[in-house]
């Protein structure tokens, strides 16, 4: 039994799962067929928990107005919910069977956990997943759990290599590095030619994954229920990161506020390269190094010795509560909000990255940031789809910063991390060879 769930709550979840078995749903919200066959006559009220930044509210308000115009018998109640509180708030409401939304903007790291508790409506074969083949494979993989699609990708992101073009030019470097080995050499050359540090690593576990992936490693082998974060491949990847700090290629990461320190140094022109996501570019443009936006370069993550580069996928899915009494209306709402037209609108209005291939229109890719990260998404990789994957990163962050600051070796630090995961978080997983 998952810790923190009462017997009564588990019984409620099982009851929901029983009524929804085989794609059927309980109550009077329909079974999804009316949304497919007679959408114009679907009625009801859809409560949507929106976990986005409230500054994005007006854009989503416009989409809701357009949806209600198209489906006049359906009303949408948008409820802004703090991202930090949303995961637990949804669990509490859903398990109690009272107060849960029909639709939620769900972080990709929460999706498997909600599905594991029986709280999400399977969406395969419904109108919510119309045009399924149009979704990018990486984001779509974050919406699947144990063979079922339990969400529809809303927005996505990944990590890329961001660099200062002016510093590259001063150092006589014509293109961004394609491998971590080239990355280190580029950083050394920039330091020698300009006096500016090559990079500063962010000491968060999530940001270590490009090094791990580049050696063919991963956090977990979900199929075999095995912890692999301390595998030889993963250790080699972290050794690559540590070598950059020890050799002076990277500034030594701060013990706290590592991301803020890295970001500030980059936008102020004190380091030439960082690994970061598309969300960071708006802040980059506020720094003196990027007053001319054209000075910001973006490239895919460098490859490791495996010959491949990869970065983790982030983003959000639209999920439908399995206990909804407004299933048909909810499916139509999700379909509308994830359509090519809606994704193109949010991409141009809010700067988000679409999850549909067709939404990368000329209007969207005219923005060099979106075009660059579209390319980066081609090599992105979903994090393990297990309940509570976000909890794994709390311990990961603690061990990774110790490794980068020379307090533990990569092997010792990752061994300790694997043991902590196994004894405290994923007790049914094996460690070791």
Secondary structure as UniProt FT lines:
FT   TURN            3..4
FT   HELIX           7..19
FT   HELIX           21..23
FT   TURN            27..28
FT   HELIX           33..37
FT   HELIX           39..41
FT   STRAND          44..50
FT   HELIX           54..56
FT   HELIX           57..70
FT   TURN            72..73
FT   STRAND          74..80
FT   HELIX           83..96
FT   STRAND          103..107
FT   HELIX           108..116
FT   TURN            117..118
FT   TURN            124..125
FT   HELIX           127..129
FT   TURN            130..131
FT   HELIX           132..134
FT   HELIX           137..141
FT   TURN            142..143
FT   STRAND          144..145
FT   TURN            146..147
FT   STRAND          148..149
FT   STRAND          152..164
FT   HELIX           165..170
FT   TURN            171..172
FT   HELIX           180..194
FT   STRAND          197..200
FT   HELIX           205..213
FT   TURN            214..216
FT   STRAND          220..221
FT   TURN            222..225
FT   STRAND          226..227
FT   TURN            229..230
FT   HELIX           232..246
FT   TURN            247..248
FT   STRAND          250..251
FT   HELIX           258..267
FT   TURN            268..269
FT   STRAND          271..277
FT   HELIX           278..280
FT   HELIX           281..284
FT   TURN            285..286
FT   HELIX           288..290
FT   HELIX           293..295
FT   STRAND          296..299
FT   TURN            305..306
FT   STRAND          311..321
FT   TURN            322..323
FT   HELIX           327..337
FT   HELIX           340..350
FT   HELIX           357..359
FT   HELIX           362..365
FT   HELIX           368..377
FT   TURN            378..379
FT   STRAND          380..381
FT   TURN            387..388
FT   HELIX           389..404
FT   TURN            405..406
FT   HELIX           410..420
FT   HELIX           421..425
FT   TURN            427..428
//
